[in-house]
Amino acid sequence: MSTNPKVKPINDIRSYIAALEAQGVMHRVKAEVDWKFELAHVSKVNEEQKGPALLYENVKGHTIPVFTSAFTTPERIAICLEQDPSLTMCQLSRKWMELTTKQMIKPTFVKNPPVMENIIPEEAVDLENFPAPWFYPDDGGRFFGTSGYLVTQDPDTGWTNLGTYRSQILGKNILGSQIISGKHGDFHMKKYQERGEKMPVAYVVGGDPILFLASSTLVSAQTDEYDVGGALRGRPIEVFKSDLTGLTLPANAEIIVEGWMDPEELMEEGPFGEYTGYYSGNKMKDYPKPVIRVKRIIHRTKPIFWSTTVGKPINDTHMVQSINRTATLWHDLETMKVPGIQSVYFPAAATGRFWVIASVKQMYPGHSNHVADAINGSTTGHYGVKGIIIVDHDIAADDMDRVWWALATRFDPKRSVQVINRGRSTPLDPGLPIEARDVVSRIIMDATTPYEWKNKPNEIFMDRAVLQKVSDRWNEYGFSGVSPVAEMIPRLTRPEVKKK
């Protein structure tokens, strides 16, 4: 159920766009824009300025509009989650954690799904009839999927996985797919490979945006992302069973490409300007990719093509990784029964992946180390993280000014640093040599005042009564609008001691 009274329930990309327009954070580009470079460049410049979501209504050579910049501000992520648009990333992630620790909600199967309104048979398939952008000059071509996800299924258990694997157009009926080793889609593919069978797959573009968030989330094996999406929505996701592949697919998707993937058939794919800000995957010898042989495309009438620019921070990809990794890490720590957690945060500016900050109310000596060790061993934190920063409870994990202050005033390199030599890495980490990206070292930076210190530094605080006076007279001073003092009191004044 929506907690934002201005937002109607969101079940597809169309209702999400309507919600963005209702909040005044959507812009329709009516001028003709070229899908090759221009569209991505306009979007990237807009995102650098923290501009609105964009809907390109006149893409050169196409009648299908393209939607970009869907999640580049916390406000738009909040709207997607049907939450208060004023919530911060830490606050939104806490909502996510609370919803997903209650109960997963299974999807509901429907008849006559909207995505089946139009069917393009195998002999008529031509992927270039869709306005897939060519993003950057050194990319290997047009990418059909950057904000889409691949649907696969475990042939033994029926577990359905939604995975955000990029997908390049390699031919009129061939899509590349970057399924990184160790990902859940890779688990499924290896099972089909052992059987000597082709794997049924579907690539989804558009639909309920909650599924894109869920598909890029690090969840445990045997967990369906449809269930995660349902928990976040507070209601079942609508799905249907494909009569072609037998896969469970989202009913309200805009476009679904269906076909089979032969684990033995590999092709050269890329390069592609990744979320790290660097290119990846340009040589067959470096990382050959499996491909989808397309058997049909189904789509809604007048479909909307959803894309994201990727590249250097901050864009949709970084914000998505930030919110879902922050939320799932909080979920991990909650289920691990780690006490005292106040907030956690994967900064979007750090690609939403490689660095994490946690705020803790210390209760015993070594508590901050307990938190760092738990992050390192969690489902979310064990993969790709190379830096962990721990701060005291008076600092929100996403308050970067205060995090820097803590590193300046509560941190001693000799006392506060631990280096872990071996951790699981990602092949997309450009900080490691391309031939050795399986393992990464990690640093823990403890920016807390040690709990056991008897004589702690005397911190400066402001007077609550005087601040209240300032708040009351805010407009008398010539400032316009509502006084900001109320929300600043927790970080400017001494914490109140609760009377027993």
C-alpha positions as CSV (number, residue, x, y, z in Angstrom):
1,M,0.0,0.0,0.0
2,S,1.3,3.5,-0.9
3,T,2.4,5.7,2.0
4,N,2.5,8.7,-0.4
5,P,-1.0,10.1,-0.8
6,K,-0.1,11.9,-4.0
7,V,1.0,8.7,-5.7
8,K,-1.5,6.2,-7.2
9,P,-0.4,2.5,-7.1
10,I,2.4,1.8,-9.5
11,N,2.2,-1.5,-11.4
12,D,4.0,-0.6,-14.7
13,I,6.3,1.9,-16.3
14,R,3.3,4.0,-17.5
15,S,1.9,4.5,-14.0
16,Y,5.4,5.3,-12.8
17,I,5.8,8.0,-15.4
18,A,2.4,9.3,-14.5
19,A,3.5,9.5,-10.8
20,L,6.7,11.3,-11.7
21,E,4.6,13.8,-13.7
22,A,2.3,14.3,-10.8
23,Q,5.3,15.2,-8.7
24,G,6.7,17.5,-11.3
25,V,9.9,15.5,-11.8
26,M,9.3,14.3,-15.5
27,H,10.2,16.1,-18.7
28,R,9.1,15.1,-22.2
29,V,11.6,15.7,-25.0
30,K,9.6,16.4,-28.1
31,A,12.5,17.4,-30.5
32,E,13.9,14.7,-32.7
33,V,16.9,13.0,-30.9
34,D,19.3,10.5,-32.5
35,W,19.5,7.1,-30.7
36,K,23.2,7.0,-31.7
37,F,25.2,8.9,-29.0
38,E,22.9,12.0,-28.8
39,L,20.1,10.5,-26.6
40,A,22.7,9.2,-24.1
41,H,24.6,12.4,-24.1
42,V,21.5,14.5,-23.4
43,S,20.5,12.2,-20.6
44,K,24.0,12.2,-19.0
45,V,24.2,16.0,-19.1
46,N,20.7,16.1,-17.5
47,E,21.8,13.6,-14.8
48,E,24.9,15.6,-14.0
49,Q,22.6,18.5,-13.2
50,K,20.3,16.3,-11.1
51,G,17.6,17.0,-13.7
52,P,14.2,15.2,-14.1
53,A,13.4,11.8,-15.6
54,L,13.2,12.1,-19.4
55,L,10.8,10.6,-22.0
56,Y,12.1,11.0,-25.6
57,E,9.0,11.1,-27.7
58,N,10.7,11.6,-31.1
59,V,13.6,9.2,-31.5
60,K,15.2,9.3,-35.0
61,G,13.9,6.5,-37.2
62,H,11.5,5.1,-34.6
63,T,8.0,5.6,-33.3
64,I,8.6,4.1,-29.9
65,P,9.6,6.6,-27.1
66,V,12.6,6.0,-24.8
67,F,12.5,6.6,-21.1
68,T,15.7,7.4,-19.2
69,S,17.0,8.9,-15.9
70,A,14.3,7.0,-13.9
71,F,16.1,6.8,-10.6
72,T,18.8,9.4,-10.5
73,T,17.5,11.1,-7.3
74,P,16.3,9.7,-4.0
75,E,13.0,11.4,-4.6
76,R,12.3,9.3,-7.7
77,I,13.3,6.1,-6.0
78,A,10.9,7.0,-3.2
79,I,8.1,7.6,-5.7
80,C,8.9,4.2,-7.3
81,L,8.7,2.6,-3.8
82,E,5.4,4.5,-3.1
83,Q,7.0,6.2,-0.2
84,D,7.3,9.8,1.0
85,P,9.5,11.6,-1.6
86,S,11.4,13.6,1.1
87,L,13.0,10.4,2.6
88,T,16.8,10.0,2.3
89,M,18.5,7.0,0.9
90,C,19.2,5.7,4.4
91,Q,15.5,6.2,5.4
92,L,14.3,4.5,2.2
93,S,16.7,1.5,2.8
94,R,15.3,1.1,6.3
95,K,11.8,1.0,4.8
96,W,13.0,-1.6,2.3
97,M,14.6,-3.7,5.1
98,E,11.5,-3.5,7.3
99,L,9.2,-4.6,4.4
100,T,11.4,-7.5,3.3
101,T,12.0,-8.9,6.8
102,K,8.3,-9.2,7.4
103,Q,7.1,-11.6,4.7
104,M,7.8,-12.3,1.1
105,I,4.7,-12.1,-1.1
106,K,4.3,-14.6,-3.9
107,P,3.2,-13.3,-7.4
108,T,-0.3,-13.9,-8.8
109,F,-0.9,-15.4,-12.2
110,V,-3.2,-13.6,-14.6
111,K,-4.8,-14.3,-17.9
112,N,-4.5,-12.0,-21.0
113,P,-1.4,-10.1,-19.8
114,P,-1.0,-6.7,-21.4
115,V,2.5,-7.6,-22.7
116,M,0.8,-10.2,-25.0
117,E,-1.1,-7.6,-26.9
118,N,1.4,-7.9,-29.8
119,I,3.4,-10.9,-30.9
120,I,6.3,-10.7,-33.4
121,P,7.1,-14.3,-34.7
122,E,10.6,-15.6,-35.2
123,E,10.6,-14.9,-39.0
124,A,9.7,-11.2,-38.4
125,V,12.1,-10.5,-35.5
126,D,14.5,-7.6,-36.0
127,L,15.8,-6.1,-32.8
128,E,16.9,-2.9,-34.5
129,N,13.2,-2.0,-35.0
130,F,13.4,-1.0,-31.3
131,P,15.1,2.3,-30.4
132,A,18.0,0.7,-28.4
133,P,20.6,3.4,-27.9
134,W,24.3,3.4,-28.8
135,F,25.6,5.2,-25.7
136,Y,29.3,6.1,-26.0
137,P,31.8,6.4,-28.8
138,D,33.8,3.3,-27.9
139,D,30.9,1.1,-27.2
140,G,30.7,-2.0,-29.4
141,G,27.2,-1.2,-30.7
142,R,23.6,-0.8,-29.6
143,F,22.5,-2.1,-26.2
144,F,19.0,-3.4,-26.0
145,G,19.3,-4.0,-22.3
146,T,20.8,-1.7,-19.6
147,S,17.7,-1.3,-17.4
148,G,16.2,-4.6,-18.3
149,Y,16.6,-8.1,-16.8
150,L,17.1,-11.7,-17.9
151,V,14.6,-14.2,-16.6
152,T,15.9,-17.8,-16.1
153,Q,14.7,-20.8,-14.2
154,D,16.3,-23.6,-12.2
155,P,15.4,-26.8,-14.1
156,D,15.4,-28.8,-10.9
157,T,13.6,-26.6,-8.4
158,G,11.6,-24.1,-10.5
159,W,13.4,-21.2,-8.8
160,T,13.0,-18.1,-11.1
161,N,15.8,-15.6,-11.2
162,L,15.6,-12.0,-12.5
163,G,19.2,-10.8,-13.3
164,T,20.3,-7.4,-14.6
165,Y,22.7,-8.5,-17.2
166,R,23.5,-6.1,-20.0
167,S,22.4,-7.2,-23.5
168,Q,23.9,-6.0,-26.8
169,I,22.3,-6.4,-30.2
170,L,24.6,-8.8,-32.1
171,G,22.2,-9.5,-35.0
172,K,18.6,-9.0,-36.0
173,N,17.7,-12.0,-33.8
174,I,20.7,-12.3,-31.5
175,L,21.2,-10.7,-28.1
176,G,24.4,-10.9,-26.1
177,S,24.2,-11.4,-22.4
178,Q,26.8,-10.7,-19.8
179,I,26.2,-13.4,-17.2
180,I,29.1,-13.0,-14.8
181,S,30.4,-16.3,-13.2
182,G,28.9,-16.9,-9.8
183,K,25.7,-15.0,-10.5
184,H,22.4,-16.8,-10.2
185,G,21.8,-16.8,-13.9
186,D,25.1,-18.6,-14.2
187,F,24.0,-21.2,-11.7
188,H,21.0,-22.0,-14.0
189,M,23.0,-22.0,-17.2
190,K,25.6,-24.4,-15.8
191,K,22.8,-26.9,-14.9
192,Y,21.5,-26.8,-18.5
193,Q,25.1,-27.2,-19.7
194,E,25.5,-30.3,-17.6
195,R,22.3,-31.7,-19.1
196,G,23.5,-30.8,-22.6
197,E,20.4,-28.7,-23.1
198,K,19.6,-25.2,-24.2
199,M,18.3,-22.8,-21.5
200,P,14.9,-21.0,-22.0
201,V,15.4,-17.3,-21.4
202,A,13.5,-14.0,-21.6
203,Y,14.8,-10.5,-21.6
204,V,12.4,-8.0,-20.1
205,V,12.3,-4.2,-20.8
206,G,9.9,-2.0,-18.9
207,G,7.1,-3.0,-16.6
208,D,6.8,-2.4,-12.8
209,P,10.0,-0.5,-12.0
210,I,10.2,-2.3,-8.6
211,L,11.2,-5.5,-10.5
212,F,14.3,-3.7,-12.0
213,L,15.2,-2.7,-8.4
214,A,14.7,-6.3,-7.2
215,S,16.5,-7.9,-10.2
216,S,19.7,-6.0,-9.3
217,T,19.5,-6.9,-5.6
218,L,21.8,-9.4,-4.0
219,V,19.4,-11.9,-2.6
220,S,20.0,-15.5,-1.5
221,A,19.8,-18.4,-3.9
222,Q,16.4,-20.0,-4.3
223,T,14.7,-16.6,-3.6
224,D,12.5,-15.3,-6.4
225,E,12.8,-11.6,-7.1
226,Y,9.0,-11.6,-7.8
227,D,8.6,-12.3,-4.1
228,V,10.9,-9.5,-3.2
229,G,9.0,-7.1,-5.4
230,G,5.8,-8.2,-3.9
231,A,7.1,-7.6,-0.4
232,L,8.2,-4.1,-1.4
233,R,4.8,-3.4,-3.0
234,G,2.8,-5.0,-0.2
235,R,0.8,-6.8,-2.9
236,P,1.5,-9.6,-5.4
237,I,3.3,-8.9,-8.6
238,E,1.2,-9.9,-11.6
239,V,2.8,-12.6,-13.8
240,F,1.9,-15.2,-16.4
241,K,3.4,-18.4,-17.7
242,S,4.8,-18.2,-21.2
243,D,3.3,-20.7,-23.6
244,L,6.7,-20.6,-25.5
245,T,9.4,-21.0,-22.9
246,G,7.4,-22.0,-19.8
247,L,9.0,-19.2,-17.9
248,T,7.1,-17.1,-15.3
249,L,7.1,-13.5,-16.8
250,P,5.8,-10.1,-15.7
251,A,2.4,-9.4,-17.1
252,N,2.8,-5.6,-17.3
253,A,6.2,-5.5,-19.1
254,E,6.5,-3.3,-22.1
255,I,8.7,-5.6,-24.2
256,I,9.8,-9.2,-23.7
257,V,12.3,-11.0,-25.9
258,E,12.0,-14.8,-25.7
259,G,14.3,-17.5,-26.9
260,W,16.9,-20.0,-25.9
261,M,20.5,-19.8,-24.8
262,D,23.0,-22.5,-25.8
263,P,25.7,-22.5,-23.0
264,E,28.2,-23.8,-25.6
265,E,27.6,-20.9,-28.0
266,L,29.8,-17.9,-27.2
267,M,30.3,-14.6,-29.1
268,E,32.4,-11.5,-28.9
269,E,30.4,-8.7,-27.2
270,G,31.2,-5.1,-26.2
271,P,33.0,-3.0,-25.3
272,F,30.6,-1.3,-23.1
273,G,31.0,1.8,-20.9
274,E,30.2,0.3,-17.5
275,Y,28.9,1.8,-14.2
276,T,32.5,1.9,-13.0
277,G,33.2,4.7,-15.6
278,Y,35.5,2.3,-17.6
279,Y,34.9,0.1,-20.6
280,S,34.7,-3.7,-20.2
281,G,34.4,-6.8,-22.4
282,N,36.0,-6.0,-25.7
283,K,38.0,-9.1,-26.5
284,M,36.8,-12.6,-27.2
285,K,39.8,-14.0,-25.3
286,D,39.0,-11.8,-22.2
287,Y,35.4,-12.8,-21.7
288,P,33.3,-14.5,-24.4
289,K,29.5,-14.1,-23.8
290,P,26.6,-16.5,-24.2
291,V,23.9,-15.3,-26.5
292,I,20.1,-15.4,-26.8
293,R,18.7,-16.8,-30.1
294,V,15.4,-14.9,-30.3
295,K,12.3,-16.9,-31.1
296,R,9.7,-14.2,-30.6
297,I,9.1,-10.7,-29.2
298,I,6.0,-9.8,-27.4
299,H,5.1,-6.2,-26.5
300,R,2.3,-3.9,-25.4
301,T,0.5,-1.6,-27.9
302,K,2.5,1.6,-28.2
303,P,5.3,0.3,-26.0
304,I,7.8,2.4,-24.0
305,F,11.5,1.5,-24.2
306,W,13.3,2.0,-20.9
307,S,17.1,2.6,-20.9
308,T,19.8,3.9,-18.6
309,T,23.0,5.7,-19.5
310,V,25.4,3.8,-17.3
311,G,29.0,5.3,-17.4
312,K,30.5,7.5,-14.6
313,P,28.5,8.3,-11.4
314,I,25.8,9.3,-10.8
315,N,23.1,7.7,-12.9
316,D,20.3,5.2,-12.6
317,T,22.6,2.2,-12.2
318,H,24.5,3.8,-9.3
319,M,21.4,4.9,-7.5
320,V,19.8,1.4,-8.0
321,Q,22.9,-0.3,-6.6
322,S,23.1,2.2,-3.7
323,I,19.5,1.7,-2.6
324,N,19.3,-2.1,-3.0
325,R,22.7,-2.9,-1.6
326,T,22.1,-0.5,1.3
327,A,18.7,-2.1,2.0
328,T,19.9,-5.7,1.6
329,L,22.9,-5.1,3.8
330,W,20.6,-3.7,6.5
331,H,18.5,-6.8,6.1
332,D,21.5,-9.0,6.5
333,L,22.6,-7.2,9.7
334,E,19.1,-7.3,11.0
335,T,18.8,-11.1,10.4
336,M,22.3,-11.6,11.8
337,K,21.1,-10.0,15.0
338,V,23.9,-7.4,15.0
339,P,22.9,-4.9,17.7
340,G,23.1,-1.1,17.6
341,I,22.8,-0.5,13.8
342,Q,21.5,3.1,13.2
343,S,22.0,3.3,9.4
344,V,24.1,1.9,6.6
345,Y,24.9,3.3,3.2
346,F,26.5,2.4,-0.1
347,P,27.3,5.8,-1.6
348,A,26.1,6.2,-5.2
349,A,29.1,8.3,-6.0
350,A,31.3,5.3,-5.2
351,T,29.2,3.4,-7.9
352,G,26.8,2.1,-5.2
353,R,29.0,-0.9,-4.7
354,F,32.7,-0.7,-3.6
355,W,32.4,1.3,-0.4
356,V,30.0,1.0,2.5
357,I,29.4,3.1,5.6
358,A,27.7,2.0,8.8
359,S,26.6,3.9,11.8
360,V,26.4,2.1,15.2
361,K,25.5,2.9,18.8
362,Q,28.3,1.2,20.6
363,M,27.4,-1.0,23.6
364,Y,30.7,-2.8,24.4
365,P,34.4,-2.8,23.5
366,G,35.0,-4.0,20.0
367,H,31.4,-3.4,18.9
368,S,32.5,-1.3,15.9
369,N,34.7,-4.2,14.8
370,H,31.8,-6.6,15.2
371,V,29.8,-4.5,12.8
372,A,32.7,-4.4,10.3
373,D,33.2,-8.1,10.5
374,A,29.5,-8.8,10.0
375,I,29.4,-6.6,6.9
376,N,32.4,-8.4,5.5
377,G,30.7,-11.8,6.0
378,S,27.2,-10.8,4.9
379,T,25.5,-11.8,1.6
380,T,25.6,-8.2,0.4
381,G,29.0,-7.1,1.8
382,H,31.1,-10.1,0.8
383,Y,31.0,-9.4,-2.9
384,G,32.9,-6.5,-4.5
385,V,33.3,-4.4,-1.4
386,K,36.8,-3.0,-0.9
387,G,36.2,-0.4,1.9
388,I,34.1,-0.3,5.1
389,I,33.8,2.8,7.2
390,I,32.2,2.6,10.7
391,V,31.0,5.8,12.4
392,D,29.3,6.5,15.8
393,H,25.5,6.7,16.2
394,D,25.4,10.5,16.1
395,I,26.3,10.4,12.4
396,A,23.9,9.2,9.7
397,A,25.7,6.9,7.3
398,D,24.7,9.0,4.3
399,D,25.8,12.3,5.9
400,M,29.0,12.6,4.0
401,D,30.1,15.9,5.6
402,R,29.9,14.3,9.1
403,V,31.6,11.0,7.8
404,W,34.6,13.1,6.7
405,W,34.5,14.9,10.0
406,A,34.6,11.5,11.8
407,L,37.6,10.4,9.7
408,A,39.3,13.6,10.6
409,T,38.6,13.6,14.4
410,R,37.9,10.1,15.5
411,F,40.2,8.1,13.4
412,D,43.9,7.1,13.9
413,P,45.4,5.1,11.0
414,K,47.5,2.8,13.2
415,R,44.6,2.0,15.6
416,S,41.7,2.3,13.3
417,V,42.7,0.4,10.1
418,Q,42.5,-3.3,9.3
419,V,43.4,-4.8,5.9
420,I,41.9,-8.0,4.8
421,N,44.0,-9.6,2.0
422,R,41.4,-11.8,0.3
423,G,37.8,-11.1,-0.5
424,R,35.4,-11.9,-3.4
425,S,35.7,-9.4,-6.2
426,T,33.9,-8.6,-9.4
427,P,35.4,-8.9,-12.9
428,L,34.2,-5.3,-13.6
429,D,36.5,-3.8,-11.0
430,P,38.9,-1.5,-13.0
431,G,41.1,-1.1,-9.9
432,L,42.4,-4.6,-10.4
433,P,44.4,-6.0,-13.4
434,I,42.1,-7.5,-16.0
435,E,43.7,-10.9,-15.6
436,A,43.3,-11.0,-11.8
437,R,39.9,-9.8,-10.8
438,D,38.6,-12.7,-8.8
439,V,40.1,-11.6,-5.5
440,V,40.3,-8.1,-3.9
441,S,41.8,-6.8,-0.6
442,R,39.6,-4.8,1.8
443,I,40.2,-2.0,4.2
444,I,38.2,-1.4,7.4
445,M,38.3,2.2,8.7
446,D,36.9,2.5,12.2
447,A,36.0,6.2,12.6
448,T,34.4,5.8,16.0
449,T,35.6,7.0,19.4
450,P,36.6,3.7,21.2
451,Y,33.9,2.6,23.6
452,E,36.4,1.7,26.3
453,W,38.0,5.2,26.5
454,K,37.5,6.7,30.0
455,N,38.4,10.2,28.9
456,K,36.6,10.9,25.7
457,P,37.1,14.2,23.8
458,N,34.6,17.0,24.8
459,E,32.4,17.6,21.8
460,I,30.9,21.0,21.0
461,F,27.1,21.2,21.1
462,M,24.6,24.1,20.6
463,D,21.9,25.1,23.1
464,R,18.5,23.6,22.3
465,A,16.6,26.5,23.8
466,V,18.5,29.1,21.8
467,L,18.0,27.0,18.6
468,Q,14.3,26.9,19.3
469,K,14.4,30.7,19.5
470,V,16.2,30.9,16.2
471,S,13.6,28.6,14.7
472,D,10.7,30.7,16.0
473,R,12.3,33.9,14.6
474,W,13.5,32.4,11.3
475,N,11.4,34.6,9.0
476,E,12.1,37.7,11.2
477,Y,15.8,37.4,10.2
478,G,14.7,37.8,6.6
479,F,14.9,34.2,5.5
480,S,12.0,32.7,3.5
481,G,10.2,29.4,3.9
482,V,10.1,27.0,6.9
483,S,12.9,27.0,9.4
484,P,15.3,24.2,8.9
485,V,16.2,24.1,12.6
486,A,13.9,21.2,13.6
487,E,15.6,18.6,11.4
488,M,19.1,19.9,12.4
489,I,18.6,19.7,16.2
490,P,19.7,16.0,16.5
491,R,23.1,16.7,14.8
492,L,23.8,20.1,16.5
493,T,22.8,19.5,20.1
494,R,23.8,17.1,22.9
495,P,21.7,13.9,22.8
496,E,19.0,14.0,25.4
497,V,19.3,11.6,28.3
498,K,16.0,9.7,28.7
499,K,14.7,9.7,32.2
500,K,13.8,6.3,33.6
